[in-house]
Amino acid sequence: MRTSFGFLKFQKSLRKGLDAPATVAIFVGKGGNSPTMIEAIQKRRSVRTYMGKPLDDETLAQIKQYIRQLQAPFGIQARIELLGIHSEEKRIKLGTYGWIQGAYDYLALVYEEAPFAETAAAYMFEQAVLFCTNLGLGTCWLGSSFSRNDFKKHIQLGENEKLRIVSPVGHASDKKNFIEKHIVKADKKHVSRKPFGELFFHKNFDNPLTETQAGHFLTPLEMVRLAPSANNKQEWRVLLENNMLHFYKKPYPAFDTIDMGIALCHFELSCKELGIEGNFKILKDFYVREPMEYVISWV
Ligand SMILES: Cc1cc2nc3c(=O)[nH]c(=O)nc-3n(C[C@H](O)[C@H](O)[C@H](O)COP(=O)(O)O)c2cc1C
């Protein structure tokens, strides 16, 4: 864990493709050998075109070791499997309908169905994604663009277990596939982020939170803002009140609970790295603000 943090102006280069104004100043880890999760959050982008070769054994071993020790938060049972198309003889098909090209290795998220399971499992999966980012590898959350049947052939699912998300993991290619060139790049909405004041609020949802009011939560909230979400919907909202943060989501089909797990992961990992104390707690009888759904608080 880093102990010293340097002040860094949020550089435009870090936010290439992110629309909101670059006014936010953030803290990033300094010193030590391994990059921080905050650095990984800033660096991560969805990569859909890979170099067309499998990861080397050492990298595979590092990823395996990391995902083996991961545990989903909130007491949820979840695991991540690493699947690979490692040789021509043992070629297995892991279809992505052309969305991903040149990837030989994939992470797959499996969890036991239970309340809050998707959110907790997504939290865990994002940790693996960030770990791989810090290894210099590309990833891309896939909730729709993959053949569940192909992947299920290589994963043993228990009775209550669900395969929900996969991600390629590998070295990004300089060339971009058709999807990245013509869909993602052409339409900025896939990579841009909503401005700070549209996502975070002070006391009520009529009152946008300013960066000054955010205080020491500025960087963790900024890391929430950078979280990936399905179709880049960014339907998480956070309310600051009496030094507590209340996390809400605008419900939408299929991925809202998963997106929330990623946002919670970014928030908590950043707090930990910055030494900000607190933990997640679901407060009872917390108020509802239609169409917003209360999820959890940081207290
Ligand atoms: C839960 C979830 C599901 C996603 N599913 C897909 C998918 O099926 N296909 C795809 O190309 N991208 C998928 N994405 C990637 C998002 O489109 C991407 O994260 C978002 O546009 C933001 O871009 P960025 O990841 O480059 O920051 C998914 C992301 C999340 C979080």
The ligand as an SDF file (V2000), in Angstrom:
LIG
                    3D

 31 33  0  0  0  0  0  0  0  0999 V2000
  -21.7420   -4.4030  -17.3650 C   0  0  0  0  0  0  0  0  0  0  0  0
  -21.0950   -4.0160  -18.6620 C   0  0  0  0  0  0  0  0  0  0  0  0
  -21.4120   -4.6780  -19.8220 C   0  0  0  0  0  0  0  0  0  0  0  0
  -20.7720   -4.3310  -21.0250 C   0  0  0  0  0  0  0  0  0  0  0  0
  -21.0620   -5.0530  -22.1530 N   0  0  0  0  0  0  0  0  0  0  0  0
  -20.4240   -4.7720  -23.3230 C   0  0  0  0  0  0  0  0  0  0  0  0
  -20.6560   -5.5700  -24.4700 C   0  0  0  0  0  0  0  0  0  0  0  0
  -21.4360   -6.5190  -24.4380 O   0  0  0  0  0  0  0  0  0  0  0  0
  -19.9640   -5.2570  -25.6060 N   0  0  0  0  0  0  0  0  0  0  0  0
  -19.0700   -4.2170  -25.6560 C   0  0  0  0  0  0  0  0  0  0  0  0
  -18.4560   -4.0030  -26.6980 O   0  0  0  0  0  0  0  0  0  0  0  0
  -18.8210   -3.4410  -24.5670 N   0  0  0  0  0  0  0  0  0  0  0  0
  -19.4730   -3.7000  -23.4020 C   0  0  0  0  0  0  0  0  0  0  0  0
  -19.2090   -2.9530  -22.2800 N   0  0  0  0  0  0  0  0  0  0  0  0
  -18.2130   -1.8640  -22.3360 C   0  0  0  0  0  0  0  0  0  0  0  0
  -18.8620   -0.4690  -22.2990 C   0  0  0  0  0  0  0  0  0  0  0  0
  -19.4560   -0.1890  -23.5330 O   0  0  0  0  0  0  0  0  0  0  0  0
  -17.7890    0.5440  -21.9380 C   0  0  0  0  0  0  0  0  0  0  0  0
  -17.2850    0.2440  -20.6660 O   0  0  0  0  0  0  0  0  0  0  0  0
  -18.3250    1.9720  -21.9290 C   0  0  0  0  0  0  0  0  0  0  0  0
  -18.7320    2.3470  -23.2100 O   0  0  0  0  0  0  0  0  0  0  0  0
  -17.2630    2.9790  -21.4230 C   0  0  0  0  0  0  0  0  0  0  0  0
  -16.0960    2.9410  -22.2050 O   0  0  0  0  0  0  0  0  0  0  0  0
  -14.6760    2.6140  -21.5610 P   0  0  0  0  0  0  0  0  0  0  0  0
  -14.7930    1.2250  -20.9300 O   0  0  0  0  0  0  0  0  0  0  0  0
  -13.7160    2.6300  -22.7100 O   0  0  0  0  0  0  0  0  0  0  0  0
  -14.3770    3.6310  -20.5180 O   0  0  0  0  0  0  0  0  0  0  0  0
  -19.8340   -3.2720  -21.0680 C   0  0  0  0  0  0  0  0  0  0  0  0
  -19.5180   -2.6020  -19.8870 C   0  0  0  0  0  0  0  0  0  0  0  0
  -20.1300   -2.9660  -18.6930 C   0  0  0  0  0  0  0  0  0  0  0  0
  -19.7510   -2.2660  -17.4410 C   0  0  0  0  0  0  0  0  0  0  0  0
  1  2  1  0
  2  3  1  0
  2 30  2  0
  3  4  2  0
  4  5  1  0
  4 28  1  0
  5  6  2  0
  6  7  1  0
  6 13  1  0
  7  8  2  0
  7  9  1  0
  9 10  1  0
 10 11  2  0
 10 12  1  0
 12 13  2  0
 13 14  1  0
 14 15  1  0
 14 28  1  0
 15 16  1  0
 16 17  1  0
 16 18  1  0
 18 19  1  0
 18 20  1  0
 20 21  1  0
 20 22  1  0
 22 23  1  0
 23 24  1  0
 24 25  2  0
 24 26  1  0
 24 27  1  0
 28 29  2  0
 29 30  1  0
 30 31  1  0
M  END
$$$$
